[in-house]
Amino acid sequence: MASSRSGWAASLYSFVLSILVFGPLLGPGYLLLRDAVSTPRSYFTDSALGTSDAAARAVPQDALIAALSTVFDGGVVVKAILLLALWLAGWGAAQMSRTLLPTAGTPAALVASTVAIWNPYVAERLLQGHWSLLVGYAALPWTVVASVTLRRTGRWGWLAVCLAAAGITPTGAILAALTALVCGIPDARRASARRAYALTWLIVLVASSPWLVATAVSGSGATGTDPAGVTAFAARAEPGLGTLGSLAGLGGIWNSDAVPATRTTVFAAFGTALLLAVVALGLAPLWRRRRNPIITATALLAAVAIAGTALAATGPGLALGEWAAVDVPGAGLLRDAQKWVALAMPFYALAAAAGVAWAGARLRNRWLPAVAAALAVVIALPDLIWGAGGQLKPVDYPDSWSAVAAELDGADGDVAVLPAGMFRFFPYSGESPVLDPAPRMLPLDVLQTGELVVAGGSVRGEGTRAEAVEQLLLAGGSATELADLGVGWVLLERTTPGELGAAKTSLQQLSAVYVDDELALYRVPGDIQGSEPTNNLAVGAAHLLWIALLVGGLGWAIFPRRHKP
């Protein structure tokens, strides 16, 4: 009964802490900040399924939102998933500490929750708009717990749920897979351990099947990515800290604008020192438990994630990354190196819990060191509260977007967008650049080059046909040339700055079907050449397999009597 009360206490505490972070998003409106784009409705386009010529980086995330938004408002869906991720990250850390440190108690579990939710990694990924990456992040402590369950009982249901949930994005799938595989390294003398490890590999492959199949079908991973992205997306040293210190403090994201205000000053060094002090308190207690292979595995993951990411930002590391980007298929997935620091979170949460439990035993007061440690973690990043000081807040779209979506419903041909580029500054979206919402807002495929402007330079994307269309519009190409490239529509987003070149010449040859102060939609006359068909049947089957793993794993986990260890 006490254990049950401890679990519910951690769950409630994590939910309250998540609300303090989530804050402004509780109101009406849509998440639209940098890479985060939520819309009232999304659609099953080639881009959503990952079969366009761009890399399948948002698979099966976009297809999932497209499915759910047929029933629920897409903005509510995204906000609900994000809140759930924050909550489960904290609750999972508490469950992990109770599983691996059974005598630590509730106060220590709550500190583990605090470390998992309230840290620079969460703050910076929120401000970068990587809400779906945080789903994979939240799955990590639960994956550790599920790995323990598999080792002890042979039951694989929860592990399947964790890996499938993390697999909402390719990065999340890899993070959870690495955690499960390292935690599940078997004793070679035990046949049951070898079988469990083989089963883990099988679950990893099924959980990753949507993006693996999409990449194979589209061929987007067969060619190299722009090596300039390796340097552009390398981990960054924050004020008062070197690159290694920033990463050790769970910070160091490549975009210096996507950080809370306190991480832009020397306070970042003070905050990092506080967080690391809480973690360091538990190193000696965990060292005494080093015979526990799961604890050792989490320590190994943390060390490799932090040291490896720091090395990747050095000269030799960047050179290796540039070589891989060009010559190793799929290596572009690794270019945002700092995201792998998520692997350190389970060990950090465990160390904080172990340290608090040790200090509580010494002081004969379990709550005093827990309260002090939790406060230290919060003080280390005070402006994470309420959406990073209000930076994370919902927006309202003009009615123009729904009007254009209605015009395109049931139409043929792809959509080209103007101005050039993928990011926008709308009057209603705030001061930060936002990813163009058109690809998720409209029922047709919207061509995007994937080119990113980073730190004054640019990183070339994989969208070769989109790049050809964009250059044609900027050069004032003819309607016939657009039709030959499969473009049936051109959308002009009128309230955002950007390059237009001689596009006015092209637009004069098209038929305006909708025009207002926000948007102008033009139809391309003539016979529109269809793009080469893609095998969406195989990709759809992979998505169904992923859903079956999630639902089936949940069923096996909820009804344990059906298991046969």
N, C-alpha and C positions, 0 to 999 in steps of 0.2 A: 504493500500500500504506500509506503514511504517513497519507494522508487517511482510509483505512478504519480504521486503528488509532485515529485521532483521534475518529472517529464512535463507535466502540465504547467508547472511554474516557468520552466525554460521556454515552453511554447508561447505562453502569454507575454513573458518578458521580451522575447525576440519580436513578437508582433508589435508591441508598443515601441520598441526601438526602431523597427522598420517604418512605422507611421511617422516617427520624428524625422526620419530621412526623407520619406516619400512625400510628406506634407502637402505642398502646393498642388500636386497631381490629383489630390482627392476631389478637386473641383471639376466642373465640366470642361470639356475641350480635349485637344489631341496633343500627344507628345510629338514635338517637332523641334529637335535640337541636334545640330551637326549630323551624325549618322543615323539618328533615331527618327523614323517617320512612321506615324500611325495615321490611318485614314478611316473614314466611315465604312468603306467597303473596299476589299481587295479582290483580285480575280486570278483565275488559273491560267495565266499567260505562260509563254515559254520561259520568260525571265523568272517567274515565280517558281517554276519547276526546275530551273537551273539548266535548261537546254538551249539557251541562247549562246552567242559566241563569247560572252563574258564568263569569268570564272564563277563556279557555283558556290558563292560564299554565304548566301542566305537561304540555304536548303537544309532541311525542309521547313525552315521558319516561315517563309513567305506563303508556301502552300498551306501550312497550318492556319495562318491568319486568314487566308482566302476562304478556307472551309468554315472557320468559326464565324467569320464576318457575314456569312449568309444567314446566320441566325441572330447574332449579337452585333452591336455596334463595334467596329474594329478598334476604335480608340479605347473603349472600355476593356476590350480583350487584352490589348497590349499593356494597359496600366494594371490590369488584374494579374497578368503573368509577371510583370516586374515586381509588384508588391509581394506576390507569392514567392518569388526568387529571394528577395531580401529576407523575408520571414523564415524560409526554409534554410537559408544559409546559417542564420543564427541558431535555429532550433537543431539543425544537423550538427553543428559544432558542439552543442550541449550534449546531444545523444552520443556523439563520438567520445567525448570526455567521460561520460558515464559508462560507456562500454569498455574503454581501455584503461580507465582509472576509476574502478568501481567504488573505491573508498573515498574519493575526493569530495563528494557531497554536492548539494545544490549550489552553494555560493560559487564554487569553482566552475561549475557548469555554466552559470550565468556570465562569468568572466569570459569563458570560451565563446559564448554567444556575442558578447560585446566586441571581442577582437575580430570575429568573422564579419560582423556588419559594419563596424565603425573603423574604417581604415582607409588610407589613401587609394588603394586599388579600387575599392567600391566607388569612392568619390570620383576618381578620374574617369572610370569607365562609364559612370552615369553621365558625366558632363560631356564625354565624347559621344554619347548616345548609343552605347553598346549594351542595350538592355537584354538582348538575347544571350550575349556572352555571360552575363551574370546568372543566367539559368544554369549554364554549365559550371560556373563557379559555385553556385549553391549546391550542386549535386556532389561536390567533392567530399565533404565530410560524411554524407550519407553513403557514398561509394565505399569509404573506409569501413563504415559500420556493416554494410552489405558484404564486404569481403571477409570480415570476421565471421558473419553468419554462415557464409559459404564454407569457410574452413572448419567451423565447429559442427555444422549440421548437414552440410551438403545441399542446403536449400538455396536456390538461385534466383527466386522471384524478385527480391528487392534489388539485387544487383542488376537484373534486366531492366527494372523500372528506372534505376539511377542512370544507367548508360543510355537508355532510350531518351529520357528527359534531357540529359546533357547533350544528346545528339541533335537537338533543335538547330544547332549550327555545327559546321565541321570542326571549328576550334573547340567547342564544348565537348564534342565527341572524343577528340584527341586528349583533352585534359582528363576526362573521366576514364578513358581507356588506359592512359599511362598510370593513373592512380590505381585502378583495379589490377592491372598486370603487375605492377611493382609490389603492391600489397599481397598479391596472390602467388608470388614466387614460391613454388612448392618445394617440399623436402623430397628429393629425388628417390628416397627409399620408400616413399609411400605412394602406392598406386592410386589411392583415392585422391591424393593431392594433385597428381598428374592429370587425372580425369577432370578435376575441378578447374585446373588451369586451362585445359583444352576447351572446356565449356565456356570459360571466360573469353577466350579468343573468339569463339563462335558468336557469342553475344555482342562482342565489340564489332564484328563484321556486319551483323544484322543492324545494329544501331547506327552504323555509318553508311548503310547501303543507299539511302537517298542521294547523298552527295557523291558517293563513289560511282553509282550508276549514272547519275547526271553528267558527271565529268567524263566518263567513258563514252557515253552516247553523243555528247556535244563535241568532244575532242578539245574542250577548252583547256585541259591540263596538259595537252601534248606539246605545246610550245612554251618556251620560256617566258618569264615576266620581265618587266623592265628592271635591270639591276639598280637603277637609281633609287628604287623603293627601299632597298636594304639600308642605305644610309639615312634616307628620309624618315624611316619608321624605326630606327634604332632607339634603344632606351636613352633617356636624357638625364643629365645630372641636374638636380634641383638646388636652389640656393643654399650655400653652407654645407653641401654634401657632394661628394663625388658620385660617379655613376653607381658604383657598388653600394655606397651608403644609401642612395635614393632607392635602389632596388631592395636592399635589406629592410628598408622602411615601408615596403610594398608600394612605392611610388615610382616616378621616373617615366611616365608615359611620354611618347614622342611629341605630342602636341602641348606646348607650354600654355596655350590658352584654355585647355580643358582641365584645369586644376582649380581647387578652391583657393581663395585669396591668400590664406595662410601658407600655402605651399609655394607661393611666389616670393616669399621673403625668407630671411634667415630663421624665422619661426619654424620653417620646415625642419631645420636641424634639431631644434628643441623638441618638436613633436616626434620626430623619429627616435630621439634618445628616450623619450618617455615610453613609446611603444616597445622599443627593444629592451628597455629595463624590465618591463612586465614579462616579456618573453624570456629574458635571461634568467629570471627568478626560478624558472622551472627546468633549466637545463640539467642541473645536478640531479634533481629527483627523477627526471626521465632517463638520465644516464644509468641510474640504478635499475631501471626497468629495461635496459637495452636487450635483454634476452627475449623480450616480446618482439616477434618479427614485424608486426604491424607498426609499432612505434618506430622501429628502426627504418621501416620503409618510408614512413612520412618524413623522417629526418633526412633520409637520402633524397627524396623528391625536393624538399625545400633547399637543400644545399646545391643540388644540381641546377634547379630552376634559377636561383639567384646568381650563382657563379657563372653558369652557362650564358645567361642573358647579359651579364656584365662583360664576359669575354667576347660575346657577339658584337659589342659596341666598340671593341678595340680595332686597330688597323688590320691585324691578321683575321680577326673575326668578320669584319666587314668584307674583306677580300674573299673569304670563303663563302660568305652569304651571296655575294655578287656572282661568283662562279655557279653556285647552286641555282640561283634564280634563272640563269641562262641555260644551264645544261641539265638540270634535274627536274623532270616533270612534276608539277604540283608544289614545288618548293616556294612558290609565291605565298602559300598559306602561312609560311613561317615568318614572313617579313616583319610583322608587328611583334618584335621580340618580347617587349615588356609584358604582353598578355600572358606569357607562360609563368610569370611570377605567381599567378593564382595557385600554382601547385604548392607554394609555401604555406598557404593559409591553414590547412589541417594541422601541420606541425606547430605553427604559431599558436593556434587555439589550444592545442594539447599542452604546450609548454606553459602557457599562461594559467591554465587550469591546474597543472601540477604544481606550479610555483605558489599559487594561492593556497592550495591544499596543504603544502608543506609549511608555509608561513602560519596558516591557521592552527596547525597542530602545535607549532612552537609557541604561539601566543595563547593557545587554548581558547581561541575565539575565531571561528571560521568566517564570520561575516566581516570583521574589521579589515583584514587584508583584501577581501573580495571587493568591498566597497571602494577601498583606496585604489585598487588596480583598475576597476571599471572607470572610476573618475579620471584616472591618469590617461586611459585610452581615449576617453571622450575629449579631455582637455588637449590632447595631442592633435586633435583635428576639430576644433570647436565650430567651424563654419560648415561642417557637413549637415548640421541640423537644418531642417525645413528646406530640403531641395538645394543644398549647398548655398545657403544664403539667398534663396529665391531664384537661383539661376535655372533650376529645373521646374518649369511651370507650363501648364497647358496653353494651347493657342486655339483660336477659332478660324476655320477656313471660310473665305468668302463663298457665297452661293454659286459663284461662277464655276467652281470646280464641279459641283454636282450637275450643273447645266451642260457642261462639256462632256462629262461622263455619259449623260443621257443621250447626247447627240451621237456618241461613238458606239453605243450599245447595239450589238448585232452587226456592226460594220466590218469591212475587210481592210487589209493593209496595215502596215506598221505606222507608228506616229514618230515624227521627228520634232524636236523641241528647240526653241530659241528663247533667250540668247544661248550661245555656245557654253558648254561646261555643265558640270553636274551639280554644282552648289549654287544656292540662291540667297539673296537678302531681301525678303519680303517685308513690307511695312508691318505685317501682323506677326512676324516670326521672331522679333527681337533683334539684338545686336550681333548675334553669332551667325555664321554661315550655316545653312541647312541643306541637306540633301534634297534634290528636287523631288517633290511628292508625286509627280506625274506618273512614274512607272507603277506605283501602288494605287493611285487614285483612278486610273483609267482602265477600261476593259480590254484594251488592245495592247500589244507589245510596244513599249516606248524605247526607242533606240538610245543607248547611252554608251559613250566611249569608254568610260571607266577611268579616264585621265583625272589625276588629282593634282592640285596645286598645293605644295607642301614647302614651307620655309622659303618661299620665294622661287622655288624651282617647280618642276612638274614631274610626275610619275606617269608614264604611259600605261593606259589600260589595255584590256584584251579585246574590246569591241571594235573589230576592224571594219565591219560594215557600217557601224554607227559613225566611226571616224570619217569614212568616205562620204557619208551623207552630210555630216557637219561641214566638212570642207567644201562640198558642193554648194550648200546653202550660203556659206560665207563668201563664196566666189560669185554668187548670183546665178547659179546653174538653172537649167530649164526644167519645166514641169515633166517633160519626157524623160530626162535623166533621173529625176526623182522616182518616177514610176518604174523605171527599169531597175532601180535599187530596192523596189518593194515598198516604197513609202506611199501611203495612201492619204496621209494627213500631216499637217504641220501645225504645231501649237506654239503660239507666241505668248510668252508670259511677260506681260507689259509693265509690271511694277517692280521688277528686279533689274539691277544693272547687269551688264554683260556685253560680250562682243556680238555684234550683229553683222559686221562687214557689209557686203553688198546684198544681204538677204532680202532687202526690199525689192530688188529686181525679180527674185524668185517668187516672192509673195504676190506680186502684181499679176503673175501668170496663173494663180490659183483662185479658187472660188471660196469666198468668205461665207461660212455657214453659222458662225456665232462670233459676236464681237461685243465686248463691254470694256469698262475701264481696267479690268484685271487681266482678262484673257481674250485671245483671238484665235479661233480655230478655222483652218483653211483646208479644203478638200483638193487633192491632187487629181486633175482630170486624166482621162485615158485609161488604158489597160494596165493595171498594177501587177507587176511580176511577183509571184509568190516566192517566199524564201524556201530553201530546201527543207523538205519535211524532216522532222526529228522523231525519234522513236519514243514518244511520250508514254506509250503503253508500258515499256520497260521501266521508265522512271516512275509512273504511277504505281506499278506493282511494287517497286522498292519502297515507296511511301506507305503503301498498305502493309507491307512487311514490318516496317518501323512501327506503325500503329499497333499491329498485332503483338509485337514484342512488348510495347508499353502496357497495353491492356492485359495481355496474357500474363506478363510478369506480375502485374498488380493482383490478378486473380490468384496466382500461385502463392503470392505473399500473404494475401488476406486469408486464404484457406489452407493453412499449413498442414492440416491432417492428410491432405492429398499427397504430401511429399513422401518420398521413400528414401531416406538417407542412404 
